[in-house]
Amino acid sequence: MHVVATAGHVDHGKSTLVRALTGMEPDRWAEERRRGMTIDLGFAWTALGSGETVAFVDVPGHERFVPNMLAGVGPVPAAMIVVAADEGWMPQSAEHLAALDALGVKHGLLVVSRADLADPRAATAAALAEIAETSLGRVEAVAVSGVTGAGIDEVRAALDRLVGRLPTADAGGAVRLWIDRAFTIRGAGTVVTGTLGAGVLRAGDELELAGSGRIVRVRGLQSLGQAVAEAGAVARVAVNLRGVEKELVGRGEALLTPGRFRSTDVVDVRVRGDAVAALPETVTLHVGSAAVPVRVRPLGVDTARLRLGRALPLRIGDRALLRDPGRHHVAGGVTVLDVAPPSLRRRGSGAARAAELAEMDGSPDLVGELRRRRLIQRDDLLRMGFAESLPGRAASTSRTARSAAVLAADPGPAGQAANAAVVAVVVGDWFVDPGYWAALGARLVAEATDYVAKNPLETGVPVETMRHRLGLPDRRLVEALVEAPMSLQGGRIGPAASGMPAAPGMPAAPGGTAGSVGALREAVRAAFDVERPFVAPESGRLAELGIGVREIGAAVRLGLVVQLAPQVVLPADGPGRAAAILAELPQPFSVSEARQALGTSRRVAVPLLELLDRTGVTQRGAGDRRTVKRL
């Protein structure tokens, strides 16, 4: 199916032409038929000679109903412009054409109606000249009489040629169905209609309702008046929704593929038409079937920031138009450049932003996006309008074997793959600017070296601490940054001896010497009695040796001691040696029997047995007695 909107001045015969082409009545309201004037959107369809089907969105021509007209034209890829031979080019002809131009419509057909009332040549020449100056460019023209039927066959043939030139719809794209009608049917519930421009709709699909974010389910579908199991773009569809009130799904709302669009109330745009500086402070933004008041902040010669009256699901590259309702004037077309722009609070930030926007063309640009944002998640890129399969090719990077890869630009001729520019560093679902990634790597080395120098008893910087120091949102990014001369062990990042990972429990101190780590090892050795290994030193003895809370923590990390309780430590091999002794006792045994066998106090025996319970070495039974299960 192909969808074409009508356009043209009031009473130039748009509905009469659609009626003659389809045999259907596009005017739905009795008031429209009584007055002979289209007020709201009408819909009709017909099969062409080639077998293709064309559906018409018939729009009102009166200036009072331009917002209704724009709701119909917004999502449609082609237009049939109707000009009466006896009246020629008129004010609403010009405004409708300005709207088509602002929306970037590139495919059209000129039909000169009422050819039975006047010679169509003058009107045809004038209209073609006007159209040629817009995005439509040179279009085919056909003269017709809706009353006598002369030229109808030629119009049908011209429509066949028009739809043959239309680009293929993106059937794999995300659904964004702008709603142009909503009503209820007894026994069925809420029904909405719209023009499906991309993707496929199926009965049973779950969709996101823009604005509220509510998930709704497709109960049933119709296309061209027939129930269908699925409908692919481009198509006129009626969607029966389950469990949603009609009041929530009026014109201007949209049904979306969940998670694939970003609702935003601030966008940066490029403006075509009136000079940005001459725009009123408040205008109406028309996009899809939506009409939203916006406040305009000029930035550059042809760029501006728009603050929307309500959030809309917009993407980079979307086309829309600005209309000044007070002057009944299409002020210009806009191309969305950024749907998540930065704040402009500092002096000079507006001028700097204008310079950035001058480099954007409204197409998703991963290199530029990363240069500006430094890092971003894949889902955010998809919501902004990037394709499901992001450009380039992923390959392993030498920086780390852990989880990073590089996304390279297309390598070009054979043999140049090694010289392909790196577009992004990819870590999980994060995309990072290569320059920023390199700077982060250098900062990580400096931060880790400084931390270890200031904390000689620590084996390195905790990953979470490093994440905060680098200002990163995900610890996976930190882990992926680690490479020689750094190593990652036990959740800490520190210098690796000679560029190689340090042996467990024996990290090199700054300068390559044992430093205070060696002093700590000597203090720990002096704290224990070799003849009585299960007697934990008292806090006073630990203090004499310079072992406080900080030093105990360092000794635990170094694998020198095991901490049973605050100020209660044993040599690191203590639990294993204790288990071997306890296994020689008659099973099960009591706490008192364990204490005596180990030659220690309850202060040590109780937390030691609890540790053995937790690690599965012993099993606690009735009467607080235990059994050694494994060594």
N, C-alpha and C positions, 0 to 999 in steps of 0.2 A: 504494500500500500504506500501511496505517496500523499502528502498533505500539503494543500495550497490554500493560502489566505487570499480573500478578495481585498481590494483597496480602491478608494476613489471617493469623489464628492457625493453628497446626498442626492438621491433621485437620478443617478446616472445609470441605473439599471443593473446594479450588481446582483441583487436577489433575483431579478427577472432572468438574468443570464444563467445563474446557478439552477433556477427552476427549469429552464429550457434544456440545460445540459444533463440534468439528473432525473427530471420528472418528479422531484421531491420538493416539498415546501420548506425552505430554510427558516422562514419566520415562524417562531414557535408560539408567540403570544398573540392572542386575539386582537389586542390593541395594535400590534404591528400590522396585522392584516387589514384592520379597519382603517388605519391611517396610511397604509401603503408605504411605510417607512420602517426600516430595521432599527430597533432600539438596542437589542442585546445580540449576543453571538448566535448565529444559526449554523446548522451542520447538515450536510448532504453529501452524497457520494455517487460515483458512476464508474462503470467499466469502460476503458478506452479500447480502440481498435486493436492495439497490441496485446490486449489481455490484462494490462496493468490496471489497477484500481486507483482512482484519485478521489480523495475526500476533501471537501471544501469547508473552510471555516469562513462563513460569511459575516463580515463585520459591518457595523453601522457607519454611515457616512456623515451624519450630522455632527457639527462641532461640539454639541452638548454631550455627545456620547463617545468622544475620543478615548477616554480611559477604558471603555468597554472594547473599543477597537484594538487598543494596544494589548489588552489581555489576550485577545485572539491571535494577534500577529506575533507576539513575543516568542513562543516556542516553535514557530513554523519556519521551514527552510526555504520556501518559495512563495511568490505572490503573483496574483493575476490582477493587474491594475486596469480599472475600467474608467474610460473617459467618454462622455457623450459627444457625438459628432456635432450636434446642434448647439452645444454650450462650450465645448473645448475645455482647456485647462482652468481649474477653479481653485479657490482657497483650500478646500479640504483635500483636493488632489495633491496640492503642494505639501500640506501637513502630513498626509499619509505617506507620501514619498519621502519626506524628511525622516519620518519614523522608521521606514524600511532601511533607509541609508544609515541612520543612527544605530540600528540593530545589526548592521552589516549583512543584510540579506543580499545574496549574490545572484539569485536565479529568479527570473520573472518573465511575464508575458504581458504585452499591452493589447487590450481589447477595446476597440473604439465602437461603442454601442450606438443605437438609434441611427444607424446608417441609412434607414429609410426616410429620415427627416432632414438630412443635410449631407452634403458631400463630405466624406470622412477624411479627405486628404489633408486639409489644413489642421484639423485637430490631431491627426496622427503625427504630422511633422513636428508640431509644437510639443506634444507629449514625449516623443522620442528624444527631442533635444533636452528636455528637462531630466528625463530618466538617465540619459547618457552621462550626466555629471555626477551620478551617485554610485554607490557600491554595486548597483545592478548593471551598470554599463550599457552596452548595446543589447537590446532585446528584440524579439520578433514581434510584429504587430499584425493584428487581424481585425478587419471590420465586420460588424455583425448587426443584425436586427433581431432583437428578442421577440418582436411581435410577429414578423413574417417568417422567421426561422432562417433567413438568408445568412450564410456564413457560419452557422452552428457547426457544420461538419468540419469546416476549416479550423474553427476553434478547438474542436476535439483533436484534430490532427496536430495542431500546434502544442496542445497540452501533452500529447504523446511524446513529442520531441523534447518538451521542457522536462518532463519527469525522467526521460532517458539521460539527461545531463546531470541530474541531481547526484550528489555524492552518496556512496553507500553508507548506511547508518552503522554505528558502532554497536553491533549486537552483543558484544562482550562487555560493554561499558556499564557503569553504575546507573541505576534508575533514578531519575529526578523528574517526576510527573507533576508539572505545575497544574493545579486544579483550576478549571474555569467554570465549572458548574458543580453544585452539590444539592441533592434532593433526597427524599425518602420514598420508598416503595413499600406499600403494605405487604407484610409477610417476608420482605427481603431486608429492610432496614436502610442504612445509609448507602447512597451511590454517588460517586464522583466521576467526572469526566475530564479528559485532558488529552494533549498531544504527547505521545511517548516518543521522545527524540533519540533515546539511546537505551540499550539494554533489552531485557526480556522480562515480561510479567507473567506469572503463572498463578493459577488458583492454588491457594494454600501458602503462598509466599508471606513472609513477615516483612513489613515495611516500617520505616521510622517516619512519624509525622513531624515535619519541620516545625520549629517553634517550641512545641511541648516536649519533643523527644520521645513521645509515647510510641510504643510498638503496637501496630495494628496488623490484622491478618486479612488477606484477600479471600473473601468468601466465594466470589465468582467474577468472571470477566465477560464482557461483550465487546465485539468490534464489528462495525458496520451492521449493527442491529442483531447480530447472531452471537449466541453463547459460544465461547472458545475456552479451551484448556490453557492456552498460553497465547501471548501476543508479543511480537517482536517489533522493534523500531524500524522505520517510522510508522506510527499508526495512531488513529483516533481510538481511544478506549474508554469504556465505562467500567468502573471498578466498584464492585459491591464489597463493602468493608464490614467486618464483624466487630461488634462491641465498641463502636465509637459513635458519638452523637453528631448529628449534622452540623450543629453550631461550631464544632471544632475543626471543620474541614471546608470552610468556605473558599471562595475565589481568592487566589493569592497565596494560599497555603501550598505545600508540596509534599508528595510522598517520595521517600528516599530509600535507597539501599542502605541498611543500617551500617553505621560506622564509616561511610564513604564520603560524607560531606561535613563541612565545618559551618555551623551557623555563626554568623558574625554581624555585628552592628557597626563596625568601623572598617572601611576599605580605602585603599589608595588606588586611584584610577587615572587613566589618560583620557582627556576630553577632546572630542572632535566637534567642531561647530563654533558656537559663540566663544569668544575669548574667555578664559577662565576668570580673569579679573572682573569681567562684566557680568558674571553670573550672579543672580540674586543670592542672598545668604541662605534662603530656604527655597528648595524646589522639590519636585516629586520625581523619585526614581522609579522607572518602569522596567522590570525584568521578569521574564516569564509571564505569568499572569498576575504578578504582584505589582502594587503601586504603593510606595512607601515615602513619606516625607523625609527629606534629608537636609542636614546643614552642611554647607560647603565651606571648606577652608582651602583657599588657593595655596599651592606650594610652588609650582614652577610655571613656565609659560603655558604649558598644556597639561599640567598635572594638578591633582587636588586630592584632599582627604574628604571623604563623605562619612558623616555620622548619621546612621539610619535610625528612623523612629522605632523600628523593631528589627530583630535579627532575621537574616535570610540565609539560606544555604547557598553560598556563592563559592566559586572557584576561580583560580587564575585563568584569565582569558575569556571569562564571561562577557558578553556584550549586553549593554543596557542603554537606556536613554534617559536624559534629564528633560523634564517638561516644566515650563513655568505656567501653572494653571491660571494665574492672574492675567497673563497676556495671551493665553491660548496659543502657546508658542513652544515648539520643540527646540530646547536650548542647545542640545548637542547629544551625540552618542558618547558612551564611555566604554572603555575596555578595562576590566579589573586587572590590576597589576599585583596586588598583595591583599590577601584576606586576613592576615594577622600582622598588621604593621606595628612598628615600634612606637612607643609614646614620644611625644614631642614637647618635652618640658624644659629642656635646657636652652639657653640663649644660642641661637644659630642652628638649632636642630632642624628647623623647617627648611633652611637653605641646604643643609647637608642631605636631608631626605630628598629634596628635589633633584639633587645631583645623582643620587642613587636611582631614583625613578626614571631619570633621563636615559639610563642604560637598559631599562626593561622594555620588552616589546609585547608583553601579555601572553607569552608562551612559557610553560614550565621550564625552568632552567636550573638544573641541579647544581652546577658549578656556582652560579651567582647566588642561589639560595643559601648554599653552605657558606659562601664567603661572607654573607650578611649575618647569618644566624649562628654560624660556627658548628653547631650540631643540631640534629633533629631526628625524630623517630620516623620509621617507615610509614606508620599509620597516619601521622600528621601530613607527610608528603602526599599520600593518597587522597586525604581529605582536601588538600589544597588544589588537587587537579593533576597530579603526576600519574602516569600510566601504571597499571598493576605490575608490569614488568619494567622496572626502571632501566634507563639506557646504560650501555656499557657491559662489561663482563667482569665477574669477580674472579680473583686469583689470590693464592696465598701470599702473604707479605712476610718479609724477613724479620719484621719488627718483633713478632711473637708468634709462636705456634699455638698459643692458647685459644684465641677466639677472633683475632682481627683478620680482615682481608682488605684488598684494595679493589676499588671499582675504577677500571681504566677506560679511557675514551676508545672509540673504535680505532684500531691500530693502523688502518689504511693499507697500503700495498704490502704484499708478503715481505717478511724480513724486517718490518718496522715495529713489530709487536712490542719488542723490548723498550722502544722509545715512546710508547703510547703514554700520554699524559695521565696522571692519576687524578680522577675526578673526585673520589671520596674514599675515606677509610671506613670500612663497615665492621661494626662490632655488634653482633646479635642483630637487633632491629634498629640500631643507631647508625646514622650516616654522619660522618665528621669531615670537616674541611681539612685537606691534607696539611696545609700550613699551620693551622691551629693544632692539629695532632702532633706535629713535630715540636711545636712550642711547648705543648703539654708534656711531652717526653723529656725535654730539657728541664722543665720546672720540677718534674717528679724526681729526677736525679738530684737537683739542688736541694729540694725540700727534704728528701730522705737523708742525704749526707749531713745536712744541718741538724736534723732531728737526732740522728745517732750521735753526732758530736756533742750535743747538749744533753743527751740521755745515754751515757755510755753503758749503763746496765741493761738497756733495752736492745733487743735483737733487731729492731727496725720499727718503722712507723706502722701502726695498725691501718689496714686498708680503709676503714671508715674515716679515720683521721685524715688520711691523704685525700680522700674524696672531698672532704670539707675544705681542705687547704687549696685544692685545685678548682673548687667550685663546680664539681661535676654532679649530675643527677643520678648516676648509676654506678655501683661499685664494679660492674663488669668492665666499664671503660677504664677504670684504674688498673684492674688486673691485666687488661690487654696492653697497657702501656709499658709494663715491666719488661725490661730487657737488660743485658749486660751494659754497664757494670752493676746493675741491681738484680736482686733475686727476691722471689716471693715464697716465703715459707711460714707455715703456721699462722696465716692471716696477717703477716707483717712483711713490709718491704724494707730491705736494707742492702748495704753494699755486699757484693759477693767477692770472696777472696780470689784475686787474680782473674777476675772476670767470670769465674765459675761459681755455681751455687755453693754456699757454705754447707759444711756437713751439719746434720741435724744436731742442735744443741751446742754447736761450736761456731757461732758467727764471728767473722773477723771484726775486731774493733777498728775504729778509725786509725789510719796509719799502718795497719797490718800487724799490730802487736796485740797481746792479750789485754793490756791496759787494766782498767778497773774490773773487767770481767775476771781476769786472773786473780786479782785481789779477793774478789767475791768467792771464787773457788777455794782459796786458801782459808778464808773465814769460815765457810761452810764445813770444810774438812776438820777444822779445829773445834767446831761446835759439837761434834758427836764423839762419843766414847766407843772406840773400836771394840772393846770387850762387852759393851752393853749397847748394841746398835738400836734397840727399840726404846731407849730412854730419850725422850725428846728434851732438848735443852730448854731451861726456863727462860722467860722473857728477859730477866736480868742478865743472864749469860749471853743471850743474843745481842742485847744492847751493848754489853762490854765489847763484843766483837764487831760492833758497827753494823749489825744486821737489823734493820727496821722493816716496816711494812713494805716500803718500796723495794728494798733488797730481797725480801722474801719473794715478792712477785717476780723479780728478775731471775732469782734462782729457780723458781718453778718453770719459767719459760725456757731457761737454759737446760732444764732436765737434771738439775743438781739435787733437788729435793722434791718431795711430795707433801703438799699441805693438807693436813687432816682437819684442821680447825684454825681459827685465828690464833697465831702465836704457837701453833702445834705443828711441827714439821718433823719428818723422818728422811733419811737418805732415799734417793730415788728408787733404789732397789729394795727398800724396806718391805713394801707389801708383798713382793714375790718371795722374799726370804721368810716372812712371817707365815705365808700360806704353806710353805714346805714344812715348817715346824708344826703348824696346827694339824696338818694331814697325818702326823704321827700319833696324835692323841686318839683315845677311844672316841668314836663318833656316836651320837652328837656330843658336843662339849658346851660348857657354860662360859660366860664372860670371865668368871673368876678363874676357871681352869686355863683359859687362853692367856689371861694376864700373868698367871704364874709361869706358864710355859715360855712366854716371851720375856719374862723378867722385867715387866714394866708396870705402870700404874693404870688405873681406870681412865685417867685423863687422856692416855694414849690408846688404850685397848678398845674403848667404846667407839671412838670415831674410826679407828683402823678397821674394826669388824664391820662397821656400817659401810666403809669404802669397799671392803671385800664383798659385801652383800650386793652393792650396786653394780659391781663389775662381774657378778655371777660366779665369783670364785667360791663363795660360801652361800648356803641357803639357810635362812632363819626358820626355825620350827617352833613347836610348842614350848612354853616355859622359857623363852628367850635362849634356847639352845640352838646350836648351829652345826652344820655338816659341810665339810669341804667337798665341793662338787667337781672342781677341776683345778689344776695347777697351771 
